[in-house]
Amino acid sequence: IALRAIALLKVGGRVSYSTCSLNPLEDEAVVSAILERAGGAVEILPSQNKLNGVETRPGMRTWKVLTDDLTHLNSYEHATQTLGAEGKRFR
């Protein structure tokens, strides 16, 4: 949805991305993937004083990812090896 919103923007337009989750895999990781896929065509801008009455906080730059059995995944490569074809859930 966010990528489609970005594709519909005029040059200089803005998109506000928000979730009801505190899970960095649904928040920061999604924003990171969007930035990577956009190839420099979009950037993160400060939103303080832009969204009336909405409290904002800076995003996390690193986070821990755990599987259901609480195995810590410390890299994408580790996640691929650990989760493999089993498709274990992570959080």
Backbone bond lengths (Angstrom), bond angles and torsions (degrees), N, CA, C in turn:
res aa  C-N    CA-C-N  psi(-1)  N-CA   C-N-CA  omega(-1)  CA-C   N-CA-C  phi
1 I - - - 1.451 - - 1.523 109.59 -
2 A 1.334 116.34 -44.11 1.464 119.71 -178.78 1.526 111.34 -64.19
3 L 1.323 117.22 -40.68 1.466 119.62 178.34 1.526 111.45 -63.95
4 R 1.320 116.60 -37.74 1.469 119.76 177.70 1.530 110.05 -66.25
5 A 1.319 116.38 -41.67 1.465 120.40 177.79 1.526 110.39 -59.25
6 I 1.324 116.48 -42.98 1.463 120.74 179.47 1.524 110.43 -64.99
7 A 1.319 116.66 -40.60 1.470 120.40 179.63 1.531 111.35 -62.04
8 L 1.328 117.64 -28.94 1.465 121.45 -178.28 1.529 113.37 -87.44
9 L 1.331 117.02 -6.96 1.466 120.26 -177.89 1.525 112.40 -70.05
10 K 1.319 115.37 146.90 1.451 120.57 166.97 1.520 106.66 -80.11
11 V 1.323 117.40 159.06 1.462 120.98 175.90 1.525 108.25 -56.73
12 G 1.316 116.26 129.88 1.465 121.14 -178.40 1.523 113.26 88.17
13 G 1.350 117.80 -3.13 1.462 120.75 179.51 1.516 111.45 -72.21
14 R 1.337 116.24 170.06 1.467 121.73 -178.09 1.522 110.85 -130.15
15 V 1.317 114.90 145.33 1.455 123.25 172.93 1.515 106.56 -124.73
16 S 1.310 116.68 136.04 1.460 121.47 174.67 1.523 107.58 -107.61
17 Y 1.343 116.25 122.18 1.465 121.33 -179.12 1.518 108.59 -105.41
18 S 1.315 116.62 127.40 1.461 121.08 -178.16 1.517 109.53 -145.81
19 T 1.331 116.31 144.52 1.460 120.89 174.22 1.523 108.33 -131.39
20 C 1.312 116.04 171.00 1.464 120.46 175.32 1.528 109.92 -100.93
21 S 1.325 116.14 14.83 1.459 121.86 -176.33 1.519 110.76 -102.53
22 L 1.327 115.41 152.90 1.463 121.22 170.77 1.520 110.07 -106.00
23 N 1.325 116.81 11.02 1.454 123.06 -177.32 1.527 108.85 -87.17
24 P 1.335 117.59 118.82 1.468 118.78 -179.11 1.515 113.94 -62.47
25 L 1.339 118.02 -19.77 1.463 119.51 176.15 1.523 111.57 -71.50
26 E 1.312 117.02 -21.85 1.462 120.77 177.74 1.521 111.74 -99.40
27 D 1.298 116.55 -10.66 1.462 120.91 -177.21 1.532 110.85 -113.96
28 E 1.327 116.44 -87.61 1.460 121.29 -175.56 1.521 113.21 -59.35
29 A 1.337 117.46 -39.63 1.465 119.55 -179.27 1.526 111.33 -65.63
30 V 1.322 117.02 -35.73 1.471 120.69 177.66 1.524 109.52 -67.26
31 V 1.315 117.12 -45.03 1.470 120.20 178.60 1.527 110.10 -62.50
32 S 1.323 117.03 -41.58 1.461 120.84 177.98 1.524 111.33 -60.05
33 A 1.332 116.68 -44.28 1.466 120.70 178.83 1.526 111.48 -64.57
34 I 1.323 116.62 -38.67 1.467 120.49 177.90 1.526 110.14 -62.20
35 L 1.316 116.51 -46.61 1.466 120.64 -179.90 1.526 110.78 -61.11
36 E 1.325 115.99 -41.80 1.468 120.01 179.99 1.529 110.88 -64.90
37 R 1.325 116.48 -46.01 1.471 120.15 -178.29 1.523 112.13 -68.40
38 A 1.321 117.02 -28.25 1.463 120.44 -179.02 1.528 111.75 -77.47
39 G 1.325 117.27 -13.01 1.459 120.62 173.78 1.517 114.92 58.44
40 G 1.321 117.95 36.90 1.457 121.09 177.86 1.523 114.40 90.72
41 A 1.319 117.53 -0.99 1.465 120.88 -178.71 1.525 112.58 -77.81
42 V 1.346 116.99 -15.79 1.470 121.09 178.64 1.529 108.74 -130.45
43 E 1.316 115.18 158.93 1.461 120.46 178.44 1.518 109.87 -143.12
44 I 1.325 115.36 159.27 1.460 120.93 176.31 1.521 107.77 -87.73
45 L 1.313 115.95 130.54 1.456 121.68 177.92 1.521 109.41 -117.36
46 P 1.331 117.92 149.20 1.468 119.71 175.58 1.523 109.73 -61.86
47 S 1.323 116.36 139.97 1.464 119.30 -178.40 1.524 113.12 -112.10
48 Q 1.327 117.70 2.56 1.458 119.19 177.26 1.529 109.20 -56.45
49 N 1.304 115.19 137.27 1.469 123.08 179.09 1.534 113.68 66.20
50 K 1.310 118.26 9.63 1.470 121.05 178.01 1.521 111.13 -102.79
51 L 1.324 116.90 -26.17 1.459 122.22 -178.32 1.518 107.90 -115.95
52 N 1.290 117.18 95.42 1.464 122.65 -173.82 1.521 112.25 -50.61
53 G 1.327 116.53 120.47 1.450 122.20 174.76 1.517 115.40 78.72
54 V 1.327 118.81 -0.17 1.456 121.34 -179.81 1.524 108.98 -97.08
55 E 1.335 115.48 124.14 1.451 120.32 178.64 1.528 109.04 -81.06
56 T 1.307 117.05 132.00 1.457 121.17 179.94 1.528 109.74 -119.10
57 R 1.310 115.48 156.64 1.464 122.26 176.93 1.521 107.60 -140.98
58 P 1.326 115.98 152.20 1.471 117.89 177.41 1.529 110.48 -67.30
59 G 1.304 116.51 148.36 1.460 120.84 178.38 1.517 112.25 -78.36
60 M 1.315 115.31 164.81 1.457 121.40 177.40 1.529 109.00 -78.90
61 R 1.310 116.89 147.58 1.465 121.13 177.51 1.526 111.74 -101.55
62 T 1.321 116.88 -20.92 1.461 122.31 174.25 1.521 107.65 -140.77
63 W 1.333 116.48 155.61 1.457 120.88 178.25 1.516 108.83 -158.64
64 K 1.327 114.96 158.22 1.459 121.18 177.42 1.519 109.04 -94.01
65 V 1.313 115.32 140.99 1.461 121.41 176.71 1.522 107.15 -116.58
66 L 1.328 116.02 130.09 1.461 122.01 -179.12 1.522 110.27 -120.23
67 T 1.336 116.01 144.47 1.461 120.96 172.14 1.522 107.66 -83.23
68 D 1.331 116.78 174.76 1.460 120.40 178.72 1.529 112.59 -60.80
69 D 1.349 116.91 -28.95 1.465 118.59 177.82 1.539 111.54 -91.59
70 L 1.350 115.71 17.04 1.465 125.06 174.89 1.526 114.19 66.29
71 T 1.331 116.36 27.12 1.456 120.51 171.42 1.523 108.02 -76.17
72 H 1.327 116.75 128.84 1.462 121.62 179.63 1.530 109.11 -81.97
73 L 1.322 116.48 124.52 1.462 122.32 177.68 1.525 107.47 -99.46
74 N 1.328 116.84 114.37 1.470 119.04 -172.94 1.521 114.91 -98.90
75 S 1.338 117.81 0.89 1.459 120.22 176.65 1.525 109.13 -162.40
76 Y 1.306 115.93 166.77 1.459 120.42 176.77 1.528 109.97 -62.00
77 E 1.337 115.76 -42.54 1.460 120.32 179.98 1.534 110.47 -61.52
78 H 1.334 116.78 -43.04 1.462 120.83 178.69 1.526 110.24 -63.01
79 A 1.323 117.57 -40.81 1.461 121.39 178.85 1.521 110.53 -62.51
80 T 1.326 117.20 -43.68 1.459 121.34 179.79 1.526 110.82 -62.16
81 Q 1.328 116.63 -43.25 1.464 120.69 179.57 1.526 110.94 -67.60
82 T 1.322 117.17 -42.28 1.464 121.49 -175.89 1.520 112.09 -73.89
83 L 1.330 117.10 -45.80 1.457 120.86 -176.00 1.516 111.69 -80.16
84 G 1.315 116.83 -37.26 1.457 121.98 178.33 1.509 113.06 42.60
85 A 1.306 116.05 -145.04 1.460 122.46 -177.91 1.521 111.99 -77.97
86 E 1.342 116.81 -10.29 1.462 119.72 -179.13 1.521 112.28 -64.95
87 G 1.325 115.69 -29.03 1.451 120.03 179.83 1.516 113.23 65.83
88 K 1.331 116.69 34.99 1.472 119.41 176.51 1.514 109.44 -55.48
89 R 1.300 115.18 149.78 1.461 119.69 175.86 1.520 109.55 -78.48
90 F 1.305 115.89 155.31 1.452 120.49 174.63 1.502 108.76 -136.25
91 R 1.328 117.03 161.74 1.457 121.51 179.79 1.503 111.00 -144.77
